[in-house]
Amino acid sequence: MNLRPEEIGSILKQQIEKYQSQIEVSDVGTVIYIGDGIARVYGLEECMANELLEFPGGTLGMALNLEEDNIGCVLMGPYSHIQEGDTVKRTGRIISVPVGNSLLGRVVNPLGQPIDGEGPINTDKMRPVERIAPGVIERQPVAEPLQTGLKAVDSMIPIGRGQRELILGDRQTGKTAVGVDAIINQKKSGDVICIYVAVGQKQSTVAGVVQKLKDEGALDYSIIVSATASDPAPMQYVAPFAGAAIGEEFMEQGKHVLIVYDDLSKQANAYRELSLLLRRPPGREAYPGDIFNLHSRLLERACKLNDERGAGSMTALPIIETQAGDVSAYIPTNVISITDGQIYLEPELFYAGQRPAINVGISVSRVGGSAQIKAMKQVAGSLRLDLAQYRELQAFAQFGADLDKNTQSRLTRGERLMELLKQGQYVPMSVQDQVASMFAGNQGFMDDLPVEKVTEFEQGWLKYLRNKKPELLDAIVEKGKLDDDLMGKLKTACKEYKESFIS
C-alpha cells in the first residue's frame, strides 16, 4: 500500500497525539486543589500508593489516597508557590531511603538527605521505607541480652536483642535519657549499630543529643534520623519507617541494631493530621481507624532473625508520652499491646530524686530472664519482689504504726536498694560492675549504713574491686554465673572493703 507523504505525516501526527494523551493520563497530572500541605491531583492513572510525585519547584509529594477521580497527596516541602492547574509528574519510585555504612555518624532527614552539613552520602543502595515484617518462620526466640548499662533496667526489666520494649511516661521524666544511655552503652559491646529517630522534637533537643553522642564517642556507630517539630507532618509520619528501613539493611547482613523511636505519640499526631486533611473518616479521639496498624506494622519489623537468615537482630525502644500518668489512654494501650513489655517512668519518683524513675510495679519485660546472664539472675532474682513489697510497706509505715522486726528489716533493705538503683545520666555501667553492686546490696552489706552513704559505699566498692581484685570482675564475665567459689571470694572481698570503709 503506497501512501503519499502528507498521509504518512498525518498518521504519524495521530500516533504522537495518542501517545501524548496516554502519557498525560498516566505519567503527568494536574493540581486541582492545594492547601494545608495537601494536594489533590487529577490524572496519574498508573500512580502507586506511597509513590513520590514531583511538583513544580522540586517539591516532592507522597501519594496516600488513591481515589476514583483524583489522588490525595501529602507534600514533603514548601508549597506556597504551587497553584491549581500546575503540572505534577510521576517519579515511578516508591518512597525510599539510602542505606548502608556510609550513613554511620550522620544526621539525615526522613528522605535520607544529610542535614549535618558534612557533605553528601555516598551510597547507591536504596530501600523502600515500608516493608512487610519477617514472618514467624524467619525468626527465632529472643535469648541474647542487650545491656542498657542502667542497673534498674538490666536487673529487673531485662531487654534482649530483637525485643520491643516500650518506654513511657509524662513529659520531662527522663524517657529520652534511657534511650540515649542505652545507645552510649553499646560502645562496650562494639557490635551494635544504633539508630535514633527524633520525631517532633525541638531542633535544639536533637542537636543536644547529637553533641552528647559525639562527646561520648557513640556517634561513630550511630545514625540520627530527624524530623523536628518545624518539619511538615508527612516527614514526621515517615521518619520512624525510614529509621526501620535503615536498620533492616544492617539486620539482614547478620548485624545487631538498636533503634530508639522518640517519640511515637508525635508520629500518631502527625498521621491524624494527614488523615483528617485527606478526609479519611475519624475514629476514637479523631485518630483514623488504622492508627493501631500504623504502629504494629512499624514495630513488628524489630525481631531476631533465625540462623538461615543470618541471625541478625533489630531491638526497638519506642517512646510514648503519657498525659498526667494516664497509661490507659488510647495510644499508650495500643503500643503496650504491640510491644514485649514496658518501662514506666513515674513523675512522683522522678521529682523525689529517684532517677531513673522506674515504677517497678507497672514495668515489665515479657522476655524476662532469658535475656539476662546467669550472674545477674542470681543477684537480682528477688529484687523486683523486694522492691514491690517495700513500696507497699512504706505506704503502710507512714501511719506510724509499731512495726515488727521482720517488717523493719524489709523497709531498711528496700530503702537501701532504692538508693542503690539511682544512677546518673550518661554514666552506663558494665554488666560485671552491676552484678558486683547488686551483690553487695542483696547480701545485706549496706543494711547498717546510713542511706546517704550507700552511693559512696557502692562507688568505693567498685573502685576497690577494680584496683585490688580485678580477677573477680573478670571471672563474672568469663563464667557468666556466680558459683560457690566466686560467691565466697566476693563475700570475703566485700567484708574487707566494708571494714576499711567504716574505719
C-alpha positions in Angstrom: 0.0 0.0 0.0 1.6 3.2 -1.2 0.9 6.3 0.9 1.5 9.9 0.0 4.0 11.8 2.2 1.2 14.0 3.6 -0.8 10.9 4.6 2.2 9.4 6.3 2.7 12.7 8.2 -1.0 12.8 9.4 -0.8 9.1 10.6 2.4 9.9 12.5 0.8 13.0 14.0 -2.2 11.0 15.1 0.0 8.4 16.8 2.1 11.0 18.5 -1.0 12.8 19.8 -2.4 9.4 21.0 0.9 8.7 22.8 1.0 12.1 24.4 -2.6 11.7 25.6 -1.6 8.4 27.3 1.4 10.0 28.8 -0.7 12.8 30.2 -3.2 10.5 31.9 -0.7 8.0 33.3 2.6 10.0 34.0 1.6 13.6 34.1 -1.2 15.1 36.2 -2.8 18.4 37.1 -3.2 20.0 40.6 -6.9 20.6 41.2 -6.7 21.6 44.9 -3.8 22.8 47.1 -3.8 23.8 50.7 -2.8 22.8 54.3 0.1 20.7 52.9 -2.3 18.5 50.9 -2.7 18.4 47.1 -5.4 16.7 45.0 -4.2 15.7 41.6 -6.2 14.8 38.5 -4.7 12.2 36.1 -1.8 9.8 37.0 -3.9 6.7 36.4 -0.8 4.4 36.9 0.2 6.0 40.2 1.1 3.6 43.1 0.4 4.0 46.8 3.3 5.8 48.6 4.8 6.8 45.3 6.8 10.1 45.2 5.4 12.7 42.9 7.3 15.7 41.6 5.6 19.1 41.9 6.9 22.5 40.4 10.0 23.9 42.1 11.3 20.4 43.0 8.8 19.9 45.9 8.1 16.2 46.4 4.7 14.8 47.4 3.7 11.3 48.6 0.5 9.7 47.2 -1.6 8.4 50.1 -5.3 8.4 48.9 -5.8 6.7 45.5 -9.5 7.7 44.8 -11.6 7.1 41.7 -11.2 10.6 40.2 -8.2 12.0 41.9 -5.1 11.3 44.1 -4.8 12.7 47.6 -1.2 13.6 48.1 0.8 15.0 51.1 3.6 17.5 50.4 7.1 17.0 51.9 8.3 20.5 51.5 7.3 24.2 50.8 4.1 24.5 48.7 3.3 28.2 48.7 4.5 28.5 45.0 2.2 25.6 43.8 -1.1 26.6 42.2 -4.2 24.9 40.8 -3.5 23.8 37.2 0.2 23.1 37.8 1.7 20.0 36.3 2.6 17.0 38.5 4.9 14.2 37.3 5.3 10.6 38.5 8.7 9.6 39.6 7.9 5.9 39.4 9.7 5.5 42.8 8.0 4.3 46.0 9.3 6.5 48.9 12.7 5.1 49.7 15.8 5.9 51.8 19.5 5.4 51.1 21.0 2.7 53.3 24.5 1.3 54.1 27.6 2.0 56.2 28.1 5.5 54.7 25.2 6.7 56.9 27.1 5.9 60.1 27.9 9.0 62.1 25.5 11.1 60.0 22.3 13.1 60.7 19.7 12.7 57.9 16.1 13.7 57.3 13.4 11.0 56.6 14.3 11.0 52.9 17.9 10.2 53.7 19.2 13.6 52.8 22.1 14.8 55.0 21.2 17.8 57.3 24.5 17.9 59.3 26.5 20.0 56.8 29.1 17.3 56.2 28.6 16.7 52.5 26.7 14.1 50.5 26.1 10.5 51.5 27.9 8.1 49.1 25.6 5.2 48.7 23.7 3.8 45.7 21.6 1.4 47.6 18.0 2.4 48.4 15.3 0.6 50.4 11.5 1.4 50.4 10.5 2.8 53.8 7.5 0.4 54.1 8.1 -3.3 54.1 6.2 -6.4 55.4 7.9 -7.7 58.6 9.7 -11.1 58.6 7.3 -14.0 59.3 7.3 -16.2 62.4 9.2 -19.0 60.5 12.1 -16.5 59.7 12.5 -15.6 63.4 14.0 -17.2 66.5 13.3 -16.6 70.2 15.0 -13.6 71.9 17.7 -15.1 74.2 20.7 -12.7 73.9 20.9 -9.8 76.3 21.1 -6.2 75.1 22.8 -4.4 78.0 21.5 -0.8 78.6 24.0 0.0 81.3 21.2 1.0 83.7 21.1 -1.1 86.9 17.3 -0.7 87.3 16.6 -1.9 83.7 19.3 -4.7 83.3 18.5 -6.2 86.7 14.6 -6.1 86.7 13.4 -5.4 83.2 16.0 -7.0 81.0 16.0 -6.3 77.3 17.1 -8.9 74.7 18.3 -8.4 71.2 15.3 -8.5 68.9 12.9 -7.3 71.6 10.5 -4.3 71.5 10.4 -2.6 74.9 8.2 0.5 75.3 9.4 3.4 77.4 6.5 5.6 78.6 6.0 8.4 81.0 4.9 12.1 81.2 6.9 15.0 79.8 10.4 15.5 81.4 10.6 12.2 83.3 13.8 11.0 81.6 12.4 8.9 78.7 15.0 10.1 76.1 17.8 9.7 78.7 17.0 5.9 79.0 17.3 5.6 75.2 20.4 7.7 74.9 22.1 5.8 77.8 21.4 2.5 76.0 23.0 3.9 72.8 26.1 5.1 74.7 26.4 1.7 76.5 26.7 -0.2 73.2 30.2 1.2 72.9 31.2 -1.6 75.3 29.8 -4.4 73.2 31.2 -2.9 70.0 28.9 -4.9 67.7 25.6 -3.0 67.9 24.6 -0.2 65.4 22.3 2.4 66.9 19.7 4.5 65.2 18.0 7.4 67.0 14.8 8.6 65.3 13.7 12.0 66.5 10.0 12.8 65.7 8.5 16.2 66.5 11.4 17.2 68.8 12.8 20.7 69.0 15.9 21.2 66.8 17.9 22.2 69.8 17.0 19.0 71.6 18.1 16.9 68.7 21.3 18.9 68.4 21.9 18.3 72.1 21.6 14.5 71.7 23.9 14.5 68.6 26.5 16.5 70.6 26.3 14.2 73.6 26.7 11.1 71.4 29.7 12.8 69.7 31.3 13.6 73.1 30.8 10.0 74.3 32.3 8.6 71.1 29.0 6.9 70.3 28.2 8.8 67.1 30.6 6.7 65.0 28.3 3.7 65.3 25.0 5.7 65.3 22.7 7.2 62.7 20.3 10.1 63.6 17.0 10.4 61.6 15.5 13.7 62.4 12.0 15.1 61.6 11.8 18.1 64.0 8.7 20.0 65.1 9.3 22.5 62.4 9.2 19.8 59.6 5.9 19.1 57.8 3.6 16.4 59.2 4.4 13.9 56.3 8.1 14.0 57.3 7.2 13.2 61.0 4.9 10.4 59.8 7.7 8.8 57.5 10.7 9.2 59.9 10.2 6.0 62.0 9.6 3.9 58.9 12.8 5.4 57.4 14.7 4.5 60.5 13.4 0.9 60.4 14.4 0.6 56.7 18.0 1.8 57.5 18.1 -0.7 60.4 16.8 -3.6 58.4 19.7 -3.3 55.9 22.2 -4.0 58.7 20.0 -6.7 60.3 19.8 -8.6 57.1 23.7 -8.6 56.9 23.6 -10.5 60.2 24.4 -7.4 62.4 22.7 -6.2 65.5 20.8 -3.0 65.6 19.2 -0.9 68.4 16.6 1.7 67.3 15.0 4.3 69.5 11.8 6.0 68.3 11.5 9.3 70.1 8.5 9.5 70.2 5.7 7.7 68.6 2.9 9.8 70.1 4.1 12.7 67.9 4.1 10.3 64.9 0.4 9.4 65.7 -0.5 13.1 65.9 1.2 13.7 62.5 -0.7 10.8 61.0 -4.0 12.0 62.5 -3.4 15.5 61.0 -2.7 14.0 57.5 -5.7 11.7 57.7 -8.1 14.4 58.7 -6.9 16.7 55.9 -7.3 13.9 53.4 -10.9 13.5 54.6 -10.4 9.9 55.9 -13.1 9.0 58.5 -12.1 9.9 62.0 -12.4 7.3 64.9 -11.7 7.5 68.6 -10.1 10.8 69.6 -10.2 11.7 65.9 -7.4 9.2 65.1 -8.0 7.3 61.9 -9.2 3.7 62.1 -5.8 2.3 61.1 -3.8 4.0 63.8 -3.1 0.7 65.5 -1.9 -0.8 62.2 0.5 2.2 61.8 2.4 1.3 65.0 2.1 -2.5 64.7 3.5 -2.7 61.1 6.4 -0.5 62.3 7.2 -2.4 65.5 6.7 -5.9 64.0 9.8 -5.2 61.9 12.0 -5.4 65.0 12.9 -9.1 65.6 15.7 -11.7 65.9 16.2 -13.5 62.6 16.9 -17.2 62.5 20.3 -18.7 61.6 19.4 -19.3 58.0 18.6 -15.6 57.6 22.0 -14.6 59.2 20.9 -14.3 62.9 20.8 -10.5 62.8 18.5 -8.6 65.2 16.8 -5.3 65.5 15.8 -4.1 69.0 13.2 -1.4 69.2 12.8 1.1 72.1 9.7 3.1 71.2 8.9 6.1 73.4 5.3 7.2 74.2 4.4 10.4 76.1 1.5 10.0 78.6 -0.7 12.8 79.9 -0.9 13.1 83.7 0.3 9.4 84.1 -2.6 8.0 82.1 -1.2 4.7 81.0 -4.7 3.5 79.9 -5.1 6.2 77.2 -5.7 5.2 73.6 -2.2 5.4 72.1 -0.3 4.1 75.2 -2.5 1.0 75.4 -2.2 0.4 71.6 1.6 0.3 71.8 1.7 -1.6 75.1 -0.3 -4.4 73.4 2.2 -4.5 70.5 5.5 -4.5 72.5 7.2 -7.1 74.6 7.0 -5.1 77.8 7.2 -1.6 79.1 9.3 0.7 81.3 7.0 3.2 83.0 8.7 6.3 84.4 6.8 7.8 87.2 6.7 11.6 87.8 6.4 11.3 91.6 9.6 9.1 91.7 11.4 11.5 89.4 10.6 14.6 91.5 11.6 12.6 94.7 15.1 12.2 93.2 14.8 8.6 92.2 16.4 8.5 88.8 15.8 6.6 86.5 12.3 7.0 87.9 11.2 3.4 87.1 7.9 2.2 88.6 8.7 -1.5 89.4 5.0 -2.4 89.8 3.8 -1.4 86.2 7.1 -2.0 84.4 7.6 -5.5 83.0 9.7 -7.4 80.4 7.8 -10.2 78.7 11.1 -11.8 77.6 12.4 -11.7 81.1 15.3 -13.8 82.5 16.1 -15.4 79.1 17.6 -12.0 78.2 19.9 -11.9 81.3 23.3 -13.5 82.1 23.0 -16.1 84.9 25.1 -14.0 87.3 22.6 -11.1 87.0 19.6 -13.5 87.5 21.3 -14.8 90.7 21.8 -11.4 92.3 18.6 -9.7 91.0 16.2 -12.6 91.1 14.2 -11.4 94.1 14.8 -7.7 93.6 11.5 -6.9 91.9 9.5 -8.6 94.7 11.6 -7.0 97.4 11.0 -3.5 96.0 7.3 -4.1 95.3 6.9 -5.2 99.0 8.9 -2.2 100.1 6.6 0.2 98.3 3.6 -1.3 99.9 5.1 -1.4 103.4 6.4 2.1 103.0 2.8 3.3 102.4 1.7 1.3 105.5 4.5 2.5 107.7 3.6 6.2 107.1 0.8 5.8 109.6 3.4 5.4 112.3 2.3 2.0 113.5 4.6 -0.1 115.6 6.4 -2.5 113.2 7.7 -5.9 114.0 11.4 -6.7 113.4 10.9 -8.5 110.1 8.9 -5.6 108.6 11.6 -3.1 109.8 14.3 -5.1 108.2 12.4 -5.2 104.9 11.9 -1.5 105.0 15.6 -1.0 105.8 16.7 -3.2 102.9 14.2 -1.7 100.5 15.3 1.8 101.3 19.0 1.0 100.5 18.1 -1.0 97.4 16.2 2.0 96.0 19.2 4.2 96.8 21.5 1.7 95.1 19.4 1.7 91.9 19.9 5.5 91.5 22.2 6.3 88.6 23.4 9.5 87.0 22.6 10.4 83.4 25.1 9.3 80.7 27.0 7.0 83.0 26.0 3.5 81.9 27.7 0.7 83.9 29.3 -2.6 82.6 27.4 -5.8 83.5 30.2 -7.0 85.9 30.0 -3.7 87.8 26.2 -4.0 88.1 26.5 -7.6 89.3 29.1 -6.6 92.0 27.0 -3.7 93.1 23.8 -5.7 93.3 25.6 -8.5 95.1 26.7 -6.1 97.9 23.1 -4.8 98.3 21.4 -8.2 98.2 23.8 -9.8 100.7 22.9 -7.1 103.3 26.3 -5.3 103.4 24.6 -1.9 103.2 21.8 -2.6 105.7 23.5 -0.9 108.6 24.8 2.0 106.7 23.1 5.4 106.7 21.0 5.8 103.4 23.1 8.8 102.3 26.3 6.7 102.4 25.0 4.0 100.1 26.2 5.7 96.8 29.6 6.4 98.3 29.9 2.8 99.5 29.0 1.5 96.1 31.5 3.7 94.2 34.2 2.8 96.7 33.4 -0.9 96.5 33.6 -0.9 92.7 36.9 1.1 92.8 38.3 -1.4 95.3 37.4 -4.4 93.1 39.0 -2.7 90.0 42.2 -1.8 91.8 42.7 -4.7 94.3 40.6 -7.7 92.9 40.2 -7.2 89.1 40.3 -11.0 88.7 36.8 -11.2 90.4 35.2 -8.8 87.9 36.9 -10.8 85.0 35.6 -14.1 86.5 32.0 -12.7 86.5 32.3 -12.0 82.7 34.1 -15.3 81.9 31.9 -17.7 83.9 28.7 -15.7 83.4 27.4 -17.0 86.7 28.3 -16.9 90.4 29.4 -20.3 91.5 30.1 -21.1 95.2 33.8 -20.3 94.9 33.3 -16.9 93.3 30.4 -16.1 95.7 32.7 -16.9 98.6 35.5 -14.7 97.3 33.1 -11.8 96.6 31.7 -12.0 100.2 35.3 -12.0 101.7 36.3 -9.0 99.5 33.1 -7.1 100.5 33.7 -7.7 104.2 37.3 -6.5 103.8 36.2 -3.4 102.0 33.4 -2.7 104.4 35.8 -2.7 107.4 38.1 -0.2 105.7 35.1 1.9 104.7 33.7 2.1 108.2 37.1 2.7 109.8 
